[in-house]
Amino acid sequence: MTTVANVFAPEPQKEKNTAMVESQSARESQEVQAMMVIAKRFPRDPIDAMDRIIKSCTRPTLAQSAVYSYPRGGQNVEGPSIRLAETITQEWGNIQYGIRELSQANGESTVEAFAWDIQTNTRQVKVFQVPHVRYSKKGKTILTDPRDIYELVANNGARRLRACILGVIPGDVIEAAVEQCSVTLTANADTSQEGLKKMADYFNEHFGVTTDMIAKRYQCRFESLRPAQIVQLRKISQSLKDGMSNIEDWFDVDHKANDLNALVDKTETDNNK
């Protein structure tokens, strides 16, 4: 006997997909409950956590990338970088944080950055879109390589992640960490000839900033830079690296000279061919 299929019956594939989603949701729910139980059973000791944070900020390698600076209204605004925010979170404890790519469609990614203090149940979430486009002086480039898209999403997500982390960590903890990093930088500012050369090479290689541009900013010879100026250059380099400011915000850039140099380099390349 032939029967007509029930048009309201769920399709086998849909049943399978629904079961997978429900299973994954149940597993994630169990993991969250387990983390909350552990956080309540082993709560953080704020005094011990603060000691660990301050101790971490005495490391010169962390202090060099811990604070950024950018100009606003004629003044320099400083703040903790994503590296310092991550270190504080790790030492503070009982916090989950990260970046998730929710979807990709129409040439852009929808991304979520979050930070969640499991112990106090304080949560910060930011959802934003990242167009798959890279902007430069030559214009914009549409990105199609998955690796380029991943790096673009990670770079854009880092700033939102930092904001989320700073939203769940007490403000006085952040301020104490930034202050200790500044003390560490000042104590370890290398004004030797070798140290200045490393600084000059770094700015020239990564940002195209010459020693003359630095000397013009501080109105002195590059070889005469003082420890406080070395500290500020470290903060400026981190700001440029994080995309918090542009080279033009800090140094006088001769665009005509740069265009001329680029034309000379292109001519030499064509001649070599």
C-alpha positions as CSV (number, residue, x, y, z in Angstrom):
1,M,0.0,0.0,0.0
2,T,1.4,3.4,-1.0
3,T,1.2,6.2,1.5
4,V,1.6,10.0,1.1
5,A,4.5,11.5,3.0
6,N,3.6,13.8,5.9
7,V,4.6,17.3,4.8
8,F,4.8,18.4,8.4
9,A,7.2,15.7,9.5
10,P,10.7,17.0,10.2
11,E,13.5,16.1,7.7
12,P,16.1,13.7,9.0
13,Q,19.0,16.1,8.3
14,K,17.2,18.9,10.2
15,E,16.6,16.5,13.2
16,K,20.3,15.6,13.1
17,N,21.4,19.3,13.1
18,T,18.9,20.2,15.9
19,A,20.3,17.3,18.0
20,M,23.9,18.5,17.5
21,V,23.0,22.1,18.4
22,E,21.1,21.0,21.5
23,S,24.0,18.7,22.5
24,Q,26.6,21.5,22.1
25,S,24.4,24.0,24.0
26,A,24.0,21.5,26.9
27,R,27.8,20.9,27.0
28,E,28.5,24.7,27.0
29,S,25.9,25.2,29.8
30,Q,27.6,22.5,31.9
31,E,31.0,24.0,31.4
32,V,29.8,27.4,32.5
33,Q,28.1,26.0,35.6
34,A,31.4,24.1,36.4
35,M,33.4,27.3,36.1
36,M,31.1,29.2,38.3
37,V,31.2,26.5,41.0
38,I,35.0,26.5,40.9
39,A,35.1,30.3,41.1
40,K,32.9,30.2,44.2
41,R,34.9,27.4,45.8
42,F,38.2,29.1,45.1
43,P,37.6,32.8,45.2
44,R,40.4,35.2,44.4
45,D,42.5,36.8,47.1
46,P,42.6,40.5,46.0
47,I,45.8,41.2,48.0
48,D,47.7,38.3,46.6
49,A,46.4,39.0,43.1
50,M,47.4,42.7,43.4
51,D,50.9,41.6,44.5
52,R,51.2,39.3,41.4
53,I,50.1,42.1,39.1
54,I,52.6,44.6,40.5
55,K,55.4,42.0,40.3
56,S,54.5,41.3,36.6
57,C,54.7,45.0,35.9
58,T,58.3,45.1,37.1
59,R,59.4,43.1,34.1
60,P,61.0,45.5,31.5
61,T,59.7,43.4,28.6
62,L,56.1,43.8,29.7
63,A,56.5,47.4,30.7
64,Q,57.8,48.3,27.2
65,S,54.5,47.2,25.6
66,A,52.2,47.9,28.5
67,V,51.2,51.5,28.0
68,Y,50.2,53.5,24.9
69,S,49.9,57.2,24.4
70,Y,47.9,59.3,21.9
71,P,47.4,63.0,21.5
72,R,43.9,64.5,22.3
73,G,43.1,68.2,22.7
74,G,46.7,69.2,22.9
75,Q,47.5,66.7,25.7
76,N,48.8,63.2,25.7
77,V,46.3,60.5,26.9
78,E,47.8,57.3,28.3
79,G,46.2,53.9,28.9
80,P,46.9,50.2,29.3
81,S,47.6,48.2,26.1
82,I,45.9,44.9,25.4
83,R,49.1,43.1,26.5
84,L,48.9,44.7,30.0
85,A,45.1,44.1,30.1
86,E,45.6,40.4,29.4
87,T,48.4,40.1,32.1
88,I,46.2,41.8,34.7
89,T,43.3,39.5,33.8
90,Q,45.5,36.4,34.1
91,E,46.8,37.4,37.5
92,W,43.4,38.7,38.8
93,G,41.9,35.3,38.2
94,N,38.4,33.8,37.7
95,I,37.8,35.7,34.4
96,Q,36.9,34.4,31.0
97,Y,37.7,36.6,28.0
98,G,38.2,36.4,24.3
99,I,37.1,37.2,20.7
100,R,34.6,35.1,18.7
101,E,33.9,35.5,15.0
102,L,30.1,34.9,14.8
103,S,29.7,34.9,11.1
104,Q,31.1,36.0,7.7
105,A,28.8,37.4,5.0
106,N,28.7,40.1,2.4
107,G,32.4,40.8,2.7
108,E,32.5,41.4,6.4
109,S,32.8,39.6,9.7
110,T,30.5,39.9,12.7
111,V,32.7,39.6,15.8
112,E,32.1,39.5,19.5
113,A,34.6,40.5,22.2
114,F,33.8,39.6,25.8
115,A,35.1,39.6,29.3
116,W,33.3,37.9,32.2
117,D,34.2,37.9,35.8
118,I,32.8,34.5,36.9
119,Q,33.1,35.3,40.6
120,T,31.1,38.5,40.6
121,N,29.1,37.7,37.5
122,T,30.1,41.0,35.9
123,R,30.1,40.8,32.1
124,Q,31.1,43.1,29.2
125,V,30.2,42.2,25.6
126,K,30.8,44.2,22.4
127,V,29.5,43.0,19.0
128,F,30.9,44.8,15.9
129,Q,31.4,44.4,12.2
130,V,34.8,44.2,10.5
131,P,34.7,44.8,6.7
132,H,37.3,42.7,4.8
133,V,39.1,45.8,3.6
134,R,42.6,47.0,4.3
135,Y,43.2,50.8,4.0
136,S,46.6,52.3,3.2
137,K,48.0,55.4,1.5
138,K,47.6,53.7,-1.8
139,G,43.8,53.2,-1.2
140,K,41.8,50.3,-0.1
141,T,42.4,46.6,-0.8
142,I,39.7,43.9,-0.6
143,L,40.9,40.9,1.4
144,T,40.1,37.4,0.3
145,D,42.9,35.4,1.9
146,P,41.6,33.7,5.1
147,R,44.9,34.5,6.9
148,D,44.6,38.2,6.0
149,I,41.0,38.2,7.2
150,Y,41.9,36.5,10.4
151,E,44.7,39.0,11.2
152,L,42.4,41.9,10.4
153,V,39.7,40.5,12.7
154,A,42.2,39.9,15.5
155,N,43.6,43.4,15.3
156,N,40.2,45.1,15.3
157,G,39.1,42.7,18.1
158,A,42.0,43.5,20.4
159,R,40.9,47.1,21.0
160,R,37.3,46.0,21.9
161,L,38.7,43.1,24.0
162,R,40.8,45.6,26.0
163,A,37.7,47.8,26.6
164,C,35.8,44.7,27.8
165,I,38.6,43.7,30.2
166,L,38.9,47.2,31.6
167,G,35.2,47.1,32.2
168,V,35.3,44.2,34.6
169,I,38.7,44.9,36.4
170,P,38.5,47.5,39.2
171,G,39.9,50.9,38.1
172,D,42.3,51.3,40.9
173,V,43.9,48.0,40.0
174,I,44.5,49.2,36.4
175,E,45.9,52.5,37.6
176,A,48.4,50.8,40.0
177,A,49.6,48.6,37.2
178,V,50.0,51.4,34.7
179,E,51.9,53.4,37.4
180,Q,54.3,50.5,38.1
181,C,55.0,50.0,34.4
182,S,55.9,53.7,34.1
183,V,58.3,53.3,37.1
184,T,59.8,50.2,35.5
185,L,60.3,52.0,32.1
186,T,62.0,54.9,33.7
187,A,64.3,52.7,35.8
188,N,65.3,50.7,32.7
189,A,65.5,53.5,30.1
190,D,68.5,52.7,28.0
191,T,70.2,55.9,26.9
192,S,73.5,54.2,25.8
193,Q,74.7,54.5,22.3
194,E,73.6,50.9,21.6
195,G,70.2,51.4,23.1
196,L,69.6,54.6,21.1
197,K,70.6,52.8,17.9
198,K,68.1,50.0,18.6
199,M,65.4,52.6,19.2
200,A,66.3,54.4,16.0
201,D,66.3,51.2,14.0
202,Y,62.9,50.1,15.4
203,F,61.2,53.4,14.5
204,N,62.7,53.5,11.1
205,E,62.0,49.9,10.2
206,H,58.4,49.7,11.5
207,F,57.1,53.2,11.1
208,G,59.5,55.0,8.7
209,V,60.4,57.6,11.4
210,T,63.9,58.9,11.1
211,T,66.2,60.2,13.9
212,D,65.8,63.7,12.4
213,M,62.0,63.5,12.9
214,I,62.5,62.4,16.5
215,A,65.1,65.1,17.2
216,K,62.8,67.7,15.7
217,R,60.0,66.6,18.1
218,Y,62.1,66.9,21.2
219,Q,64.2,69.9,20.0
220,C,67.5,68.2,20.7
221,R,70.0,65.9,19.1
222,F,68.8,62.3,19.0
223,E,72.0,61.2,20.8
224,S,71.0,63.6,23.7
225,L,67.6,62.1,24.5
226,R,66.9,61.8,28.2
227,P,65.3,58.8,30.0
228,A,61.9,60.4,30.2
229,Q,61.9,61.0,26.4
230,I,62.9,57.4,25.9
231,V,59.9,56.3,28.0
232,Q,57.6,58.4,26.0
233,L,59.0,57.0,22.7
234,R,58.2,53.5,24.0
235,K,54.6,54.6,24.6
236,I,54.4,56.2,21.2
237,S,55.6,53.1,19.5
238,Q,53.0,51.0,21.3
239,S,50.3,53.5,20.3
240,L,51.4,53.3,16.7
241,K,51.5,49.5,16.8
242,D,48.0,49.3,18.3
243,G,46.6,51.7,15.8
244,M,45.6,54.2,18.5
245,S,47.4,57.1,16.7
246,N,49.1,57.9,13.4
247,I,52.7,59.0,12.7
248,E,51.4,62.5,11.8
249,D,50.1,62.8,15.3
250,W,53.6,62.7,16.7
251,F,56.1,63.7,14.1
252,D,56.4,66.2,11.2
253,V,56.1,64.1,8.0
254,D,57.4,65.5,4.8
255,H,55.0,63.8,2.3
256,K,56.7,65.4,-0.7
257,A,60.1,63.9,0.4
258,N,58.4,60.5,0.9
259,D,56.8,60.6,-2.5
260,L,60.1,61.6,-4.1
261,N,61.9,58.8,-2.4
262,A,59.2,56.3,-3.5
263,L,59.6,57.6,-7.1
264,V,63.4,57.2,-6.9
265,D,63.1,53.6,-5.5
266,K,60.6,52.7,-8.3
267,T,62.8,54.2,-11.0
268,E,65.8,52.2,-9.7
269,T,63.8,49.0,-9.5
270,D,62.6,49.5,-13.1
271,N,66.2,50.2,-14.3
272,N,67.4,47.0,-12.6
273,K,64.8,45.0,-14.5
